Amino acid sequence: MNQNFILPNPWSIIVDHFNKAEVPATESLFSLGNGAMGQRANFEEKYSGESLQGSYIGGIYYPDKTRVGWWKNGYPEYFAKVLNAPNWIGIGIKINNQILDLNTCKIDAYYQELNMKEGWLMRTFMATLSNGSQIQVEAKRFLSLKFNEIGAIKYSLSPLNFDGIIEMAPYIDAGIVNKDANYDEYFWEILDIKSENNIALILSKTLKTNFHVCTAMANEFTLNGQAITLKPKLASKTKKIKFIYKQKLEKNQTLSIIKYATYVQSMNHQSDALCQTAISNLDKARKIGFEALLAYQKQDWAAIWETADIKIEGDVKAQQAIRFNIFQLNQTYLGEDARLNIGPKGFTGEKYGGSTYWDTEAYCIPFYMATKDKHVAKNLLLYRYNHLEKAIENATKLGFSNGAALYPMVTMNGEECHNEWEITFEEIHRNGAIVYGIYNYVNYTGDFEYIPKFGLEVMIGVARFWHQRTNFSKEKNQYVILGVTGPNEYENNVNNNFYTNYLAKWCINFTLETIENLKSSYPSDLDRVLSKTQLNQEELAQMLEVAQNIYLPYSKDYEVFLQQDAFLDKEIVPTEFLPKSQRPINQYWSWDRILRSCYIKQADVLQGVYLFENAFSKDQIRKHFDFYEPLTVHESSLSPCIHAILAAKINRIDKAYEMYLRTSRLDLDDYNHEVAEGCHITSMAGTWMAIVQGFGGMRTHNNALSFNPQIPKQWESYAFNINYRGCVLRVHKTHSGCVFTNKSTQALKIIVDGSILVIEPKGLVKV
C-alpha cells in the first residue's frame, strides 16, 4: 500500500483511485461522527474484500470478559468495549440481477472525498460488471450535528450503456460483532424487528450492560431528480431487515435512494419509548429533507470552524493535516454530555475499546478549553469527579485505604477495565494527569470555583494515593516509588520513573497549597470537603514530608534527570543507527529486546519538562531535549507533539516542523502502519498544541496569557483563534511580524516576547 495516497487539499481528504489494499485505511481516514455516534467509511453496497465494519454509539459498551493466561489479585474482570452497533448504512445493489461489488468488478474511475469544511462524505465511481454493464454511482452521506440521532445517505445510480432492472435493497443489520471480541461473543440481544410503509426498525439491547437501542431507517426515491413512489418487498431475518425495491431504468437515467436513519438509545430516552422516538426522528428528517439537512450541516460546521480553524499559507500538506486533526476531534466530542469522554480511536475503530485514557486530561483539555466555551472542558473534568467513588474503589482493590483514589488507565464507568497487567497495575502516572487537568483548567479559564465545588475532593483522593504508594528508602534517605511503568511503555516494572515521581511530588504540593489558599477564599467549602474526606493535620504533615523528600533520579555527568533508576546501565545508541528495515521496532523486535534497549516510545522526562516547564531553565530544557530526542522512536502517537513544542521552545524550528508533520500526518501518511485499525484521535489534540503552544508559544503561567510566536521557513503564514476567559483572540504570524486581533467586546492584556500589550475591544496590535 502506498502510504502517501491521500491527495493534498486544504479542506478535504481525497483519493482519486481505487486500490483494494487501501480500503481498510480509507475506512478509518474517511470516518464520520457527530459526538453522539460515528461510523467508519464502509461502502453502502456490498464489499467482499478486506474491511472492518464499524458503527458506534457514544456511551454504549459491553464488559468483555478479560482474557489472560494467569489471573492476578486485583485484576480487572472485564475489558470494556464500545460496541459495534447495528449497521444502518447498507444498501445492496443489483444490476440485472448481478450484485455490485467493487472487489469483483472493473473500476473505470473512482473518487472519494471527506469534506471537512462542511462535514460530509462522498464517493463517485464508474464500474463495469462482468456482463459488460457499465454504471455510474454517486453516494453522499453525513451524520447531523444539529439532530445528533440522525444520519442521511443519498445514493444515485445511472446505467451508462444499457437499459435494465436496478434493484436497491436498503437494510439494517444487527448481526454485527466486534472484531476485537475476546471470546468471539455476540454482544446484542434482538428484542423486536418490525416495519411499516417505508420504515423499518430493530430494537435491541446489550447483554450485561442492558443498554437499549432502536435502529431505524426510512427510504425515499427520485428518478432523474423527481420524487417517485416504489413499493418494497420485505425481507426479514432474525437479526436483519431489508426492503427490496426494483425499478427499470433506461440508459443515462438516474435512480436515487435517500435513506434516513437514526439511533435512539436508553441513556437519553425511556426504553419503552425508543421505537416511537425513532419513528418521530425519521418523520422529522423526511419533512426537512436531505438538502435542507445538509444545509444545516454546513452551517453547524461553519460555526465550529469560526473558532477552531488554523490557517496555514504556503504548505498544503501541513494545512490539510491540522484541519483533519481538528475535524476528527470535533466529530468525536462536542462536550454537551458529561457522561461521555474521548476514546483514543474515537468513532474510527475498535482498538483500545473506545474507552477513556489519561490522554483526555494531558492532551485534549487544552484544545477544548481554547476552541470552545469553558463548559466543554469542565464536562471532561466532571466526568472524573463523577467517578471519584469508583476510583477509591479501584485503589481499595489494590490494597490502598482511607479514601486513596486510583483513577483507571482505561474506563467507561469509572472502573478499571484494561487487560494488560503492566498497564493496569503499574502505569499509575495517569493519576497525576487527572489532577493536572484540574490545574490546567483553572489556570486557563480562571474558574477557580471549580476546585472547592468539585476538584478538591479528587485532589485529596489522588494525594492520598501518592502518599501511600511511596515508601522510605534507608539507602537513599528519601521516598521512592517502585515497580511502575511510565508513559514510555518500552520500559516495564521500573523503579523511580522520573515522570511518575515528579507528578506525585507535584500533586501533593498542589493539593496542600490549594488547601491553604481555600482557608481565606472558600472557608465553608473547605470545611465541608475536609469533613467529608476526614483529612486531618497529621495526615497533611505526613503528605508534606513525602513531597519534600521524593527521590528523582539524576545524572551529574549528563546533567539530566533520568528516565528511571539504572537507565544508564543500558547501551546508549541513538536511533540514527537503527536500520529503517527494523522500524517500527514494536513490529520487528521481541518484547525482551525492546525492554533491554535504550529506545523510548515516548520520552517520560520530556513529558514532565513540558507539563512543568516553569520549573526548568531554557538551558535545562535544551540539555534534556538533546539527550532524549535522539533515543526516541516516537512509536507512541502522543510523542511527536511534545517534542515539537519543546523544540520550538529552544528555537529548534526545523526539528519542531519535522515533529509537527509527524504528529499531524501520523494517520494521513500512516507512519506506524496501523491506520486501518482507526485514527489516533487523542493525539490529534497534541497536533493543535504543536502549533498553538509550539510555534505560537502560547502559555498561561501566573494568571497571564503570553506568546512567543515563531514560524517555520516552509510556511508563509499561519493564524489561529483561541477563546481565553471569554475573549476570542486571533493570532496571525508571518515572517515579518505578528498581528493580534481582539474579536471580543472587552480589553485583553497579553504578553508578547516579554512585553505587556493591551488590545482594545475589536482592536488589533502589530508586533
C-alpha angles and dihedrals in degrees: 000000000000107000092206099054096122111098116233111252130150097227108019143054106225141179120183100191140048120244119168091210090059098050098093090049094049090049087063099038095048095046121142130215142159103194093265100057140000144184141200116248094261117162118261092222124060116290118186096184128092110308142149108220108211136173119156139187121208112252097008109120144150128222098233108198112255116255113212135144097224123029118221130196111266093022116149111256094215144023109224117226132192100235127243096240130211109296115239102168096078121120114170112211129201126179112199086340094308117122117240108230121158089207092065108028130073114264111216097176134359136185129170126182135182104197106207096182092061103022106241139120123220137181129185125180143161116217138178118213124214091263090058096256110144121204139181119216133187121182126181127177142165142175110236119242093192094051101028096188092059135081131175139201131192111195118182128186131187128184108225105188107018148040116237154124117297118198121198117187113184113191148173114226117196093170090093124136133192112253089214096052109141094219102020090252126164106235102197136075116206111225102175142356119193145150141198127184105323095338124097130175143181121206113202140160134207119250115246096000092055098213110164119216131181114201114192140172138192126192136208131177140210130189113207087343096308121114115251134178119235123185113225132220110222121229115182132176133175093277104013139058128187141169120221116211124182129194132172112230132192121218112292095009115130125223115192129190118200109202120192118191140177143192114209116181141186096245086073105025140034110271093235091053099051098098095048091046090051091052090048090052091053092047089052092049093049093048091051093043134213098279094047091048088051090050089054088050092055092049094049093049090047088057091051093048091049089079104013101052122109113197120206121186122204101019115073096181091052090047094049091048099054092047090049090054094047091046094052092047090055092045089054103044133012097169103237097118120054089197091069131070140173123282119204090246097033109197094330102089148342102257114120088019094265089273132141120270134178086269088089095063098035100042115008104048094068091055095049093043093055101039101040141030114293093250089073093061090039090059089056089055093045088055087065095040090055089053096050095107090052090050089054089048090050091053092047091056088058094050103267121132149186096054097310108161128211112185114214125257088223127017150156101181103015096279120115109251108165117127103206110090099210089055098040096050105024111033091081094144085093087078090065092051090060092059093040088056089057092048092047093049095049093042092052103037100032088228093140090158088076091073100058092038099047117340103065094064089055092046092052092049091051093044089053090053093053091046091054095039093061125078131193117254113208090195093056095029087223140091116271137190114218135195104021141138119221127207085280096081091186087085116057132186096009130158124241100001103196096224093049094046093046092049091050091052092046095046093054093045093047091050093049093047091049092052089053092050093048092057090078103025103041107011097157093049090047092051090050093051095043089050093047094048095036090225111169138187094259092057091045090053091050091050091051091051090054095046093050093051108038113137118240116190111236138177116218090191095057095026092227137114110252128236088241142318113315095011089135090057085077122090103259108218118157119237091247086079093055111103112240088230088068096051129138087037092201087069098044108030131068116250089243091057092048093051092052094047128089091233117123127212089200124350110253094193093051090049088057092045089052095050094044100032094147090064091062131063119232089252091053091049089051093050093049092046093049092050100046106030094069089054097049120100094186093223089147114079087221094062111073096054093058090049090049092054095047093044089055090047090059093041096254092138096163090055090044090053092048091051092044091056090047094053096038096047096034091118101026090057094028096227094179097040094240109096091114086074091058140284125292098248102171094048087054087074086059088057089058089049091051089064102034099038096024110043093013092047092214115175133166102200122150095009092298133112112226139173137196101183122199132167134213115240089237091067130071092201144329133206135189139171128224131189105221117180093327096317120108111214125188118207117197116183126189132165090264099050148306133273121206114197122192105212093182136086097245131068118260128206117209137168118229119188088338097311122113116234130182116206114201121225110288087000134122139213126207117211 
